[in-house]
Amino acid sequence: MKFSFDRYSLEGGFRNWAPPEWNLTSEADGTGLLTVEMTAKQPPAPEPFTLEFTFPRRGAVGRWIPAADRATKYLAPDWDGSFETDLSLLQPTVCFFDGDGVNSAAVALSEVGRRLKITAGVRGDGMLRCRIDFFSRPEAPSEHYRFTMRIDRRKLPFHQVLREMAEWYEAQPEFRPPTTPEAAWEPVFSSWYAYQQDICDHELEAECVPAHAAGMTTLITDDGWQTEEGGGGYAYCGDWKPAKRRFPDMKRHIDRVHSLGMRYLLWYSVPFIGVRSGNFERFRGKYLYCRDDLGAWVLDPRFPEVREFLSGTYERALREWGPDGFKLDFIDCFSSGGPDPAAAENYAGRDFRTVPEAVECLLSEITEKLHRIRPDVLLEFRQPYFGPAMRRRGNLFRAGDCPNDLISNRLRTVDMRLCCGSVPVHSDMVCWSPEETPEEAAAQILNVLFSVPQISVRMRQLPETHRRMLTFWLGFWRENRPALMSGRFQPELPQWNYPLVSAEDCRSRITVLYSPGLTVPVALHSGQAFRLVNASGSSRVTVEWSGVSRQACCFNTLGEPAGCIRLEPGIQVIDIPVSGLLQA
């Protein structure tokens, strides 16, 4: 059965639903809202249906989606390039852009809990075509269903369109994020890449001293604190007791870290119960599926006793050990992973039919318990679970793992900034080898300047020049944080992985050049300072300066003076040290 309205159509199983009610509100500026409401004749399980629509291409050369990988910015054909979203997977947003990064057409959907499959690409006739599949997973019976889609066809920079999409989400009461603790905006030292599972209390405490001196104020103790083994995998996860050899007194250890001026976050792999843990038999029959590659099973959060176990685990840790928060990992692994085991059991013992509904309930229970103890508790969530519903629960959101891959780290943090509105976006942990030059090491940091830096290197093994470099750039980030993190954010040329990114507030404009051969346009407002970071790998930079002549000073990657130049109106080629800075 098919229903059409304007350029939009719905097709699928509507045997038990009354004809859908459509409402399309459009504004003269090119934005609009499409709302669809459906009422069941009787309350069966919702049948799958598809929303389809087209737009003129209007010069589109690429497609922005929140998948945040290098291969996702191309203009896909309309039969390819699909992606899926749900409560803990990305967010349902698409933006087609032209060669200058100007929006051709963009949409965002209010349905962020249930699984959607979105296929967006170009047809052979040059029309942009979108298909959105609803209810592809089993759902509980429902009498009423409603969703809204925001449409934006304005010829504006894609980053402005996406920023306003994020503001649209945050304006809805069910997606409004809580107040962010100030500590969520502070640079972080993480144990993961530097130590993997080979960690212990005295080693981390010793690392906190140089980390704090360099400008980091939070420690994340990652995987390894809960197991005596160090061979990887998650076979011992699920009991969540400190390994006595590594952390004989967790509370005393956290107190010592606090005395060094550092906050403390503790890692948990939320869904996993390892096959060698003491709790494995306790939850037999209450798993979704097995991760053989990890030596663990994934809990089914539809069981209330599972949710009580998980939320109670973090509540006890907060009360007994006194950390400042938690890194809650692998939330995106809550899924059926194939056939739903609950169907054969007629959902016995479960108080939700769908996993996303249960995950939402679990996160609500966790945050309510923790906030009663500590309102400013820090909760790190990781890409890809950063959508509007997740931003109500976590308060710092980290890019997905990409160790030493500076381009992916840049791409992921920029894409998340475009989605995440007012909440803090953190980089994946920046790491490098002590054998690298200071300029090579600095490139890892410069590629994530528009996010909160997380660092994971063995601080005491760094050469002195690396420590000086790190201290300088974290100091630069702190000094310019208002513009970098809260100013007007302007990434350019998404089809080229954002080779030029700027941010500005009323006091300053900061631009980072990531690729050689581009001209950096500079037009300042009255009273603004200008800072150009050269992360291009070349010392020759072309600048198009608008306005009156101005003196500028250069600094190398250690923060040492490296000469002065005079910026003149027009285009000029200047020398800026590799991984260095120009200030005007």
N, C-alpha and C positions, 0 to 999 in steps of 0.2 A: 504494500500500500504506500502511496506517495502523496505528500502534501507540499504545495509550493506557495511561496510568498515572496514577491519581488524577485531578487536574484538568488534567494535561498530556498532549499528544498529539504524535506525530511522524508526518508524512505526506510521501511523496515516493518517490524511486527507491531501492528497497532490493532490487533483483533480485540483486545480487552481494554483499549483506551479510547476515550472520546477523541474526536478530532482536536489536534493541538490548537491552542490559542497563541497567536503571534502578536507581538508589539514591536515595531521598529521606530525608534525615535532618532532623528538625525538633526544635526546642527549645521548651520551654513558653513562653518569652518572645515567640515569634512570628517567630523567624528560622529559616532552614533552608538546606540545600544540596541541589540536584538534580544528580546526576552521571549522565551518559549515556555508555556505552561501546559501540562498534561494532567488529566484526571482519569483515574481508572474506573471502568464500569464495575469492576469487582477487583479486589486487591490481590492479583496474582504477582508472581515474580516478574519484574520488568523484562520486556523482550528487547533484544538488540535493535538499534536503529542508527541511521547515519544522517548527519547534517552535511550538506554539500553546497558550495557556492563558488563563484568565480569573480575575479576582478581583472580589469585591463592591466597589462604588464607595466606600462608606463616607464620603460627603460630599466626595469629590474635586471640586475646581473647576479644577485646573490640572495640568500635567504638566511636570516638570523633565527636560530632556535636555541633554547637554553641547554643544549647537550654539551656545549663547551669543549669540543674537540676540534683538532685542526681541520678535519675533513668535512665539517658540517656547514660551511659558509657558502658552498656552491649553490647554483640554481638547479635544483633537482628536477627531473621529469616528473610528471604528475602521478606516475605509477610507482615511484621509488622514493626513497628518503623519508620514510615514516619514522615516527618516534612515539613513545608511550609516556603517559604521565599518570600519577595518582598521588595519594597523600604524601608518600615518602619518595617520590620520583619526579624530579624536575618541576616545571609548571607549564600549563597549556598556553603558550605564547608563541606567535610567529610574526616575523617582520620581514617583508621583502624590501630590498634597498637597491638603489641604482649605483652607478660607478663612482659617484661623489659621496656615497653614504647617505643619500636622501631617501626617505621613506617612499615606497610605492604603495604599499598596503600592509596593514598590521591588524592582528586580532588577538584577543586574550579572553579566556573563558573563566567564569566563576566556578565551574565544576573542577575542584582541585582534590577531591577526596576519592572518588571512584576512578577506576582505570579508564583512560581514554587512549585511543589510537589515532594519531593525527598524521595525515598524509598531505603535504603541501608542496606543490611544484608547478611547473609550467607545462601547458598542453602544446600539442603541435601547432595549434592555430594562434599561439602567442598569448593566450589567456592564462592567468594565474588561477589554479584550481586547488581548493581545499576540501578534504573529506575528513570528518571527525566521527569516529565510531564510538557509540555509547553502549554501556551495559554488555561489554564483551565478556565480563566475568559474572559468575552467579551473584544474584542480589536477593535480599530479603523482599517479601511482598511489600508493595507500596501503593498507597491510594493517590498520591500526588507527587509530581516531579516538576521542578522548575530550574532553568539555568538562564544566565545572561552572558552575552558575548559583546565585549567592547570592540568597536571597529574604528580604525583611524586611517584615513586616506589622505591626510595632509602632506604636502610636500615640505616636510621639515626634516632636520637631521634625525637619523634613525635613533641616536642615543636620547634625543629629547622625547621622541615618541615612546620609547621603552621606559624612560623615567616616569612619564605620565601614566603609563600602564601600571607601574609599581605603585604610584600614588593612588590610582583607582582601586587597586587591591586594598591598600592600607586604609582607605576611607570607609571600607565596609566593616561594620562592627565585628563580624566573625573572623576577620583577618587582621584586625588592628594589633600590631605588635606591642608588647609591654615596654615599659621604660627600660632602657638599656643601662646596666651598671657601668659606671665610668671605667672600671677595670677591664671591661671587654674590649676597650680601645687601646690597650697597652701591649707592647711587643712581648713575645713569648719565647721562652727557651723550652724546646721539646727534646725528650730523650730518644725518640724513635729511630731516626735515621742514624744518629751518632752511635747508639748503643744497641739497637734492636732489643732483643729480650735479655741481653747480658747486662743487667742493671743491678745496683744495690744502693742502699741508703747513703753510705759515706761517700761513694763516688759522685752521686748526684749533688750532695751537699757541697762537695768541693767544687763542682762545676758552677754552682750558683754564684760563687764569689766573682769570678770574671764575667759571668753572664750579666749580673746586676751592674757591675762596673761599666759594661758596654752599653747598657740602656734597656735591658730586659727586666720585667718586674713580675713575670708569672712563669712558673715551672709546670709543665705537663709531664707527669710520670706515665709513660705509655706501657704497652704490653711487656710483661716480664715480672711485674711485682707479685703476681699471684701464682707463680710456678717456679719450682726448683729446676725444671728442665729449661734448656735454652735452644732447642732445635727447631723452633718455629711451630706453626700449627696451633690449634686451639683445643687439643684433647684434654687439657687440664682446666679449661675455663668452666665456670659455673658454680664453684664453691665460694670464690671470692674471699679467700683468706690469705693474708700476706705470707709469702714464702719465708720461713723462719731464717733460712741462711742468708737471704737477701735483705729482708726488712724485719728484723727481730722485734722491733717496737715501732709500729706505724705512727702512732700518735706522737711519740717523742721525735721521730724523724720529721714529721710535718711541722711540729713546733720549732725545730731547729731551722728548717727552711724559712719559716716565717721570721725568725730572728735575724736572718740574713737579708730581709727586705723583699722577699719574694712571696707571691701568692702561690697556691698549690691546687692543681687539678689532677684528678686521678682517672685513668682510663678503664673503661669497661666495654667488652664486646656484648652488647645488650642481648641479642637473641640466642646466643650460642650456649649450649651445654655440652661440654666435651665428653667423649666416650670413656675417659679415664677419671672423670670427676666423681666425687662422692654423691652428687645430686643426680647423676644420670638415671639411675633406676627410679628415683623418686618421681620423675616426670615421664616415665615410659607411658606411651599412649597419648601424650600431650605435646607431640611434636608435629611440625608441618612437613619437614623433609630432612634428609641427611645431606650434609656436606662432606662427602668422603675425602675430598681434597684437603679439608681442614681438620678432620678428625672430630667433628662436632655435629650435633643436630640443632635444628632451629625450632625454638619454642613456638607454640600456638597461643597468641595473646588473647584468643577468644575464651580461654578458660580463666575465670576470675582468680583462681589460685595461682596461675602463672603470673598475672599482673600483680597480685599481692606480693609474690616472691620477689619480683624485679623491683618494684617501687620500694618495698621494705629493705632490700639490700642497700640501696643508695641512701635511704633515710638513716639506717643504722650507721653507715660509714660516716655520714655527715655529723651525726651526734657523737659518735665514739672517737673519731680520729680528727675531726675539725678541719677538713680541707675547705678550700674556697669554691669548689665546684667539681664538675665531672666532664670528661670527654666521653660522650655516649656514642659508641661506634657501631656500624653495621645495621642501623635501623632500616636501611633499604633492603635488607635481606628478609624482612618479614613479608613473606608472600607464600602462596601455595606451592610454588616451584613445580607445578604440574597438576595432576588431578587432585582435587581437594579431598583430603582424607576424611573430612567431616561429613561429606555427602553420604558415604556408605554407612555412617553411624547415626544418621538423621540428626546431626548436630548435638548429640548427647553431651551434656556437661558444659556446653558452650553457651554464653549469654549474648553472643553476636553471631550473625550469619556470615558477615564478610570480615576479612582480615583488616582492611584499612579502617573500618569503624572501630575495631578492637585496638588497633595501634593508636588511634586518636584518643581513645579512653585511657590507654596505658600512659601516654605522655601527659594527659591531664592529671592522672593520679600521681605521677612522679613529680610534676611541677608543683602541684598543690601541697604535697607532703614536704617537699624541700623548701618551698617559700614560707611555710609556717615556721620552719626552723631559722631560715636565713633568707630574707627577701631579696638580697643581692647575689644569690648563688649564681655561679657561672656555669653555663651548659653549652658545650661545643657540639654542634652538629656538622656533618661533613657532606659535601657534594656526593651524590645528587639529591639528598633530602634537604632541600632549602626552599621549597615552595611556600606560598602564602600561609597555608595552615601550619607548616612547621615553624615559620617565623613567629608564631604566637607562643611557641614553647622554648625553643633555643634562643640564645642571645649572643652567640658568636658562631659564624658559619665559615668553615674552612674549605678551600679548594681540594679536590680529590688528589690522591697520591700521584706525584710526578717527580720523583727525586732526580735532581740535577738537570731536569728538562726545563730550562728557563723560558722557552717559548710557550710550552704548555701551561706553565705556571702563570705567565702573563695573560694568556688567552682565557684561562679558567677564572682568574680573579677579576678580569675586566667583565666577562660575561656575567659573573655572579653580581658584580656591582650594578650592572644594568637591570638585574632582576630584583635585588634585595632591598631596594628603597633605603630606609633609614637605619637598617641594622648593620652591625659591623661584619665586614667580609675579611677573613684572614687568608693569607697565602698558605699554600702547602709549605711544609717545613723546608726552608732554604738550606742547602748543604753544598759543600765543595771539598776538594782535597787540599790538604796543606801544601801539596806539591805545586798547586796552581799559583800564578802570579796574583798580586793583589787586584789587578785590573780584571782578570778572569773571574776571581772570586766575587768581586763587586758586581759583576754583570748579573749574577744570580739575584742579588738584592735589588738592583735597579729595575729589574723586570717585574717586581711586585711592589713598587713604591706606592701604588694606588690601592693597596690593601694593608691590613695590619700585619707586619712581618712576623713570621714564626721562623726561628732559627734552630737548626739541629746539627751542630758540629761539636767535636770535642774541644771545648774552649781552651783547656790547658795545653793542648798539643798544637795550637795555632801559632804560626810565626808572629812575631811582634808586629810586623807590617799588616798582617791580616786583622789583628786585634784593633790596630789604629784605624784601619779602613772601616771595620764594622762599627766602631764607636762613632766615627765621623758620620756615616750614613744613617745610623739609628738616631743620632742627634739631629741631623737634617730632617729626618722624617718627623721627629717629635716637634721640632720648631715649626714645621709647615703642615702639621696634621690638620688644622682647621680647613685649609684649602684642599689638601690631598683627599681627605675623607668626607668632608661635609660641603665642599664647594661645588660649583657647577662642573660636572664631570663630562669630558668631551673626548672619547676615543674616536679615532678616525680610521677609515678604510678597513672595515671588518674583513673584506675579501682578502686582505693581505696580512691578516693576524694582528691588526692594530699597530702599525709601525710608528704611529705618532699619537700620543695621548697627552691631554692637558686637563688641568683642573684649576679653578680660580675662585677667589672670593674678593671682597672689596679691597683687601690689602695686597694680594699678590696673585700672580699667574705663574703656574709651574707647568713646564712642558718637558716631556721625556721623548727623545728621539731614539727609536729602536732599530732603524734601518738606514744605511748610507744612501746617498743619492736623492733624498727628499729635501725640499725647501721648507723651512720652518717659518710660517707666517706669524708675525707678532704685531697685534694691535692691542694696546693697553688702555684701560680707563684711567682717568685722572688719579694720580697718587698711588697707582699700583706698582709694586716691585715685580721684576721679572727674573725667573730662574730657569735656566735651560740645562737639563741633565743629558749628557752625551753617552747614551748606551748603544750607539750604532756600531762600535768596533773600529771606527775611523776617526782620526783627529780633525778631518776637514769637514766643516759643517756650513751649509748655505742657509742664510737667514734673510727673510724679507721684513725689514724693520719699518714700521709705520710710526710716524710722529717725529719729534725733534731728536737731535743727536743726544746720546747718553753714554757716559763712561761705564764700562763693565769690567769686572775682575774675574779671572779664571782660577780654579782650584783643581789640583789633581785628585785622584781617588782616595788619597790619605787626608784630604782637607788642607793640603799645603798650598800657599799662593803659587800661581803659575803664570803670572803676567797680567797685563791689562790691555784692553782694546777699546776703541771708540766705535759704537754702533751708529751708523749714518743712515738716513732715510733711503729706502730702496733695497736692492738685493746685493748682498756681499757675502764672500766666502771668508770664514774666520777659522782660527785654530782653537780647539778646545781639547784638552787631554782626554784620551780614551778612558771611559768610566769616570769622567770628570764633570765639573760644574762651572757654568757661567752665571754670574749674578749681576744684574743691572737695575 
